[in-house]
Amino acid sequence: MVAVGAMGVAPAAEPNTQVPAGSRHYAASDFPDRIVASPAQDAATGFAVAWRTSTLSAPPLLELALAGDSPDMGRLRQITANSRILQSENGTSQHHRADIDGLQPDTLYAYRVQGQGTWSAWNHFRTAGAAGQPLTLLYFGDTQNKNLSHVSRVIRQGWQTAPDARLALFAGDLVSGGDGMDDSEWGEWFAAGGWLLPGMAVAPAAGNHEYFEEFEDTPQERRVLGGHWPVSFALPGNGAVATANTTYWFDYQGVRVAVLDGTSALDLGTAQAQAQWLDGVLADNQQPWSIVVVHQPLYPLRAERDTSVLATQIRPVLQRHHVDLVLQGHDHTYGRRADDNAALPQYISSVAGPKQYRLSPQARATMEPVAEDTQLFQVLHIDGKQLRYEARTATGRLYDAFQISRDGKGRKQFTELREGRIAPRDCPRPVSPKGRDDRCWE
C-alpha cells in the first residue's frame, strides 16, 4: 500500500536519470552542446572551453570578442579547436577544446562555439582580476545521482545565493556511471549545470565514479579512467605526470587552487607522486590563499573508510605549506574539522546530490558541525585580508560558517561564525527507501 500524508503520496527513490530505457535523448547532433569553460593556469589571462557535437566535416571554431552593449560584436578572434571522438551508448560524439590566451585581467568577453553549420549562443566569461580583488566562488560536493531531478535545484540555489560567483569547484563523482547509461548521465549533469557551466570558471576533481573497473572479477582487474572525463573538460594540463588527466593547478584572484586525484592515489599507487607534485606547486605559491580539492576525505566521515594513504602522503604537504582549505566529497554527508595540530587547514566534506549516507561515530566525535540527509552547496567570499566560508542547504539556509582573517604579516586567525545557523540535521529514517540501513536516501 502506498503511504499518503497531508502532502499526498510519499516519495520513493527515483531512477538515476530521467531518460527512459532505449531513449537516445542525449545523442550528439550538429548543434554544439555540453559547453563548459575552465580556467587557464593563470586565470587572469586565459581560459579554455570544451564542447560536443556529432562528427564534423572540419575542425570547429571558437569566436571571441570583447563583450559590449551592441549586438555588433566587432572584430572577432577565431581559434580552431582540437577534437577527439568518443563512443557511448548514445552513439558517436566529437568533443572539442579551444584554449584562449593573451587576455586582459578582469575583463568581460563574449564567445561562441561552432557546430556543423551552426553556432552556440554567445556566452559571457570574465577573466580573473588582481590578487587583492574580492572573489566569490562556489563549491559543490558529490553530485553523482539524479543530476537533472535533484542536483539542478542545488546549483540554481547556489547561483541565486551568490550571483557574483566567478569560479565553481566540484569535488568529484559528478556522475555515477557503470550502468550502461554513462553518456545520458553526463548529459543530465550538463543540463543540471545550465548556464553556469559556460559562463563561469569550472574546476572539477575526478572521483572514483569517474573511473570504471576493467577486467572486473579477474586477476587483471584494475581502475581505469572513464572515457568522458578527458574530453568533457578543458583543464590546465599541468598536473603530476602519473595523473596528467586528473591533477592540475591554477591561480585565481589571490587563490592558488590545486586539484588532486584521490582514486589514483588510493587504488593506483600514485599518492607519493602526487604529494611530490603538490609540494612543488605550493612551494612557489605567491598567492595569499591556498585551496586543495580532492574527492576522498583525509578524515573519513563514513564507517569502514580507509584513506590512510592520503593522510600519510598528502597531509604533511598541506601542513608544511599552511594550506587554508581542503575541499572534499565522497562520503555523502557533511562534516568539518581542523587539522590535528592547528586550526588550519580546515578539512570539509560535503554532498550536493540526493544520495545520502550515515555518519560514523568517529566523525561525530571529531567533527563539528556534521549533517545527514542534507543537500548542500558552499559559498566562499575571499579578498586579500579575509576568507569567509558558508555552507548552505538546498533551500539556501545557513548551516555552517567561519572566517579566516589575515594580518599585514600574513598571519591567519580562524573564527567560528555561529549566528544564523540552522539546527543540526540528522537522518530521520531507520532505513533508506530501498531498505538499506547504511544509507539515509538513495
Secondary structure, DSSP 8 states (H G I E B T S, - for coil): ---EETTEE------SSS--TT--TT---SS-EEEEEEE-SBTTT-EEEEEEES--SS--EEEEEE--SSS---S-EEEE-EEEEEEETTEEEEEEEEEE-S--TT-EEEEEEB-SS-B---EEEE----TTS-EEEEEE-B--SSIIIIIHHHHHHHHHH-TT--EEEE-S--S---SS-HHHHHHHHHHHHTTHHHHSEEEE---GGGEEEETTTSTT-EEEE-SHHHHH------S-GGGTTT-EEEEETTEEEEE--HHHHHHSS-HHHHHHHHHHHHHT--SSEEEEE-SS-SS--STT---HHHHHHTHHHHHHTT--EEEE-SSSSEEEEE-SSSS-SEEEE-B-SS-EE---HHHHHH-SSEESS--EEEEEEE-SSEEEEEEEETT--EEEEEEEEE-TTS-EEEEE--TT----B----SS-TTS-TTEEE-
